[in-house]
Amino acid sequence: MTTVLATTGLSVHFGGVRAVDQVDVVVEEGQLVGLIGPNGAGKTTFVDAITGFVRYTGHAELDGRDLEGLPPHARARRGLARTWQSTELFDDLTVRENLMVAAERPPWLSLAAELVGRPAGDDAATDEVLELLELGSLADAMPSELTQGQRKLVGVARAVAMQPRLLCLDEPAAGLDTRESGELGRQLRQIADAGTATLLIDHDMGLVLTICDRIVVLEFGKVIASGPPDEVRRNPLVVKAYLGGAQAVDPGTAFEERQAGEVSA
């Protein structure tokens, strides 16, 4: 498989605080990799670092090319796309237009679109994303007409419309109920299966353990576990980090039980 993202010894310091400490992460093409950990573990800071929003030491490469010194917009042009914990859509644009703004266009075509008052964007790329994420029926809806779960999905779709090499998602399931979270998980799996390397941060352990190919666990900025979900979910260090004890648990089973309970309710 082709390696899309590779970090080696990546660290972030804020004064005397080491928020991210010697973190190695690899995401390959078509992989969905989960980045999890308790609050304050350094997950978002790691994504801020690789996307150019905070300074770091160590190395980060995208498709084998060093990202050192590149500002966020240059990294985005190379294929690094991300979402934020707060989903902010353009409320005066339809869902389709929100995606079109993100889709890449040649400069002269963008200028022409702006002159006639249309959002610049790639219609073909937009249609592909609408179909992939099953948003076609909402294409002409305004953001104010969407549910929270739909807004989250449109935020993800807007990042996908950039046709990224690596898609970084920061807590896309936050605020969703179990049904919405499960549906979002299915859509995120489709994105990865379509070939987009994806790095997912989320606090829903059940969701992450269910849909990810590999999981990296951070605590106090350091990697304490890394591997397939079945290994990580039973790792005593992971259980201790989340629950304060070393008793083996299966968070994925708890997630499935919650889903079954909601369906039967």
Secondary structure, DSSP 8 states (H G I E B T S, - for coil): --EEEEEEEEEEEETTEEEEEEEEEEEETT-EEEEE-STTSSHHHHHHHHTTSS--EEEEEETTEE-TT--HHHHHHHTEEE--SS----TTS-HHHHHHHHS---HHHHHHHHHTT-----HHHHHHHHHHTT-GGGTT--GGGS-HHHHHHHHHHHHHTT--SEEEEESTTTT--HHHHHHHHHHHHHHHHTT-EEEEE-S-HHHHHHH-SEEEEEETTEEEEEE-HHHHTT-HHHHHHHHSS-----HHHHHHHHHHHHHH-
